[in-house]
Amino acid sequence: MLKNLRKRLKDQKGLTLIELLAVIVILGIIAAIAIPSIGGLINKTEDDAKVAEGIQIINAAKLYTTSNAPADGKALTKTELADYLDNIKDPNYTVTIKKDGSTGKYSYSLSGHDSVSLADGDNDKVASEKELLDY
């Protein structure tokens, strides 16, 4: 009996077509589930990086404001904020600073930056500091 079992094990040389098809179908199902998930994760990471860059720009504008006390409604550009920023990929942005007369507090809005459309969902490419932080 042991000889017969060994003989049968030696006679089997490979996989059947059905076994190969089953493996291919399983791999296809796994790929169909995994690829969109990974793509979505990459897009979300890129969006988060753009929003973080927008927040960094607004924080640089706050530092500029404390150092230079800009006038109400002033728009700051990359050249004015260059000393306060590290490695910003998008050079086309402006930060508008407005001072509330009753409270004396400043508000900051970012325009022309990639992250802006992510923050408010509109195409006008303007986002406030609160919208970026809430994203």
VOVEXDREN-85666 format. One line per field, with one value per residue (C-alpha): x, y, z. Coordinates in Angstrom, 3 decimals, padded with zeros to 6 digits, m for minus. Layout:
N
X: [X; ...] .
Y: [Y; ...] .
Z: [Z; ...] .
This chain:
135
X: [000.000; 002.842; 004.406; 001.189; 000.965; 004.566; 003.978; 000.922; 002.827; 005.637; 003.211; 001.779; 003.885; 002.364; m000.922; m004.121; m005.635; m008.478; m006.036; m004.144; m007.382; m008.498; m005.234; m005.474; m009.078; m008.166; m005.231; m007.511; m010.046; m007.343; m005.932; m009.389; m009.848; m006.323; m005.508; m008.348; m007.652; m003.990; m004.826; m007.238; m004.670; m002.064; m004.504; m005.523; m001.881; m001.167; m004.212; m003.151; 000.340; m001.120; m003.305; m000.342; 001.637; m001.226; m001.261; 002.504; 002.063; m000.564; 001.647; 004.458; 002.064; 001.317; 005.041; 005.343; 002.402; 003.947; 007.237; 006.004; 002.396; 000.969; m001.888; m005.452; m006.189; m002.534; m001.697; 001.584; 003.495; 006.227; 008.973; 007.700; 007.236; 010.441; 012.285; 009.494; 008.956; 010.647; 010.387; 007.059; 006.443; 003.720; 005.123; 001.812; m000.041; m000.967; m002.110; m004.567; m004.548; m007.552; m007.848; m011.165; m011.726; m013.836; m011.591; m008.243; m007.638; m006.235; m007.790; m005.828; m007.035; m004.910; m005.542; m003.950; m002.548; m003.184; m004.638; m007.339; m009.679; m009.323; m010.283; m013.527; m014.550; m015.063; m013.074; m012.428; m009.204; m009.617; m009.546; m009.418; m007.179; m010.179; m011.138; m007.629; m007.496; m010.956; m010.004] .
Y: [000.000; 002.382; 001.559; 002.424; 005.781; 006.655; 005.639; 007.915; 010.835; 010.346; 010.170; 013.635; 016.158; 019.624; 021.411; 020.829; 023.497; 024.021; 024.644; 027.212; 028.959; 029.063; 030.720; 033.269; 034.113; 034.585; 036.839; 038.837; 039.370; 040.499; 042.902; 044.305; 045.134; 046.332; 048.594; 051.136; 051.199; 051.963; 054.601; 056.302; 056.244; 057.882; 060.625; 061.321; 061.582; 064.053; 066.129; 066.173; 067.317; 070.209; 071.299; 071.073; 073.269; 075.786; 075.844; 076.389; 079.387; 080.913; 080.348; 082.139; 085.028; 085.153; 085.423; 088.152; 089.990; 089.942; 091.233; 093.873; 094.809; 094.995; 097.255; 095.969; 094.093; 093.598; 090.647; 088.904; 087.043; 084.418; 087.022; 088.652; 085.327; 083.667; 084.178; 082.421; 079.380; 076.051; 074.200; 075.331; 073.579; 075.912; 079.428; 080.937; 082.028; 085.110; 085.463; 088.277; 089.718; 091.586; 093.213; 093.202; 096.743; 095.776; 092.999; 093.984; 090.379; 089.446; 086.898; 085.143; 083.752; 081.887; 082.189; 080.679; 077.658; 073.996; 073.161; 075.780; 073.796; 070.857; 072.901; 074.511; 072.331; 075.326; 076.332; 079.903; 078.752; 080.817; 079.279; 080.689; 079.415; 077.781; 075.891; 074.510; 073.440; 071.836; 069.824] .
Z: [000.000; 000.804; m002.558; m004.385; m002.607; m003.475; m007.067; m007.329; m005.837; m008.330; m011.265; m010.595; m012.501; m012.403; m012.147; m014.034; m016.246; m013.783; m010.931; m013.024; m013.993; m010.363; m009.331; m012.166; m011.260; m007.589; m008.502; m010.809; m008.044; m005.619; m008.219; m008.986; m005.308; m004.504; m007.462; m006.948; m003.205; m003.752; m006.377; m003.996; m001.221; m003.461; m004.543; m000.948; 000.100; m002.717; m001.744; 001.902; 000.888; m001.129; 001.781; 004.177; 001.807; 001.786; 005.592; 005.582; 003.261; 005.557; 008.603; 006.761; 006.111; 009.848; 010.586; 007.969; 009.540; 012.999; 011.615; 009.182; 010.157; 006.624; 005.612; 005.395; 002.163; 001.242; m000.991; m000.198; m002.915; m002.902; m002.982; 000.213; 002.003; 000.742; 004.031; 005.929; 003.664; 002.998; m000.331; m001.779; m005.106; m006.391; m007.016; m008.195; m005.092; m003.124; 000.459; 001.121; 004.631; 005.975; 009.370; 011.183; 012.458; 015.464; 016.832; 015.357; 014.246; 010.861; 008.505; 005.789; 002.470; m000.048; m003.785; m006.871; m005.014; m005.897; m002.508; m002.667; m004.922; m002.553; 000.464; m000.675; m003.623; m005.915; m008.955; m007.802; m006.111; m002.953; 000.509; 003.961; 006.711; 008.389; 005.209; 004.855; 008.489; 008.266; 005.180] .
